[in-house]
Amino acid sequence: MEGLKRMLAKPKVRKEPVTADMLKVMVEDTGPEPPLSEVRLLAVCLVAFAGFLHCNELIKLKCSDITFNAEDMVINVQSILTKEVESLHNAGGLSYSRLRELLLDKIAKLGFDPALFGMHSLPAGGAIAAANAGVQDTLFKRHGRWKSESAKDGYGKDSAQRWLEVSKDLGI
């Protein structure tokens, strides 16, 4: 029965990653005196991208989980269970669906197709940017809080330039 379900299931289509250039456009689009809601969305997007944070991790963050230092910011990411996420959605904070709605509205406003993106596009984009920048595997894996190599390897969408480097490095 399980095999039949797999055979008849539609293939899962991954959403596109948000890029650093898209985030820069978001920041530039805010104007000199953006409303607080716009600043909040930008903060969420930038933190999710840079920290490879998934929505369930963002929802659980509290001010006390974030420490600002002279040259960096440290975020204490708590592990979270699915049942806890459901209770947090009703706790008065932003829910997954509301965050997703805000992100996709912003993406559409900037001229991108919102159907190609989702909340996972932010951490995926950050992870892909780090991988393409050559971040060392062990550091990359630790930053993403991945326990297995296969979880880390799911973020291996190399740029065309990186693919070309492989051929160039062959020495032929």
Salt bridges, closest charged atoms under 4 A:
GLU2 OE2 - LYS5 NZ 3.58
GLU16 OE1 - LYS157 NZ 2.94
ASP29 OD2 - LYS106 NZ 2.77
ASP29 OD2 - LYS109 NZ 3.11
GLU38 OE2 - LYS106 NZ 2.34
GLU57 OE1 - ARG145 NH2 2.98
GLU84 OE1 - LYS60 NZ 3.28
GLU101 OE2 - ARG98 NH1 3.09
ASP137 OD2 - LYS152 NZ 3.25
GLU149 OE2 - LYS141 NZ 3.38
GLU149 OE1 - LYS152 NZ 3.39
ASP153 OD1 - LYS152 NZ 2.78
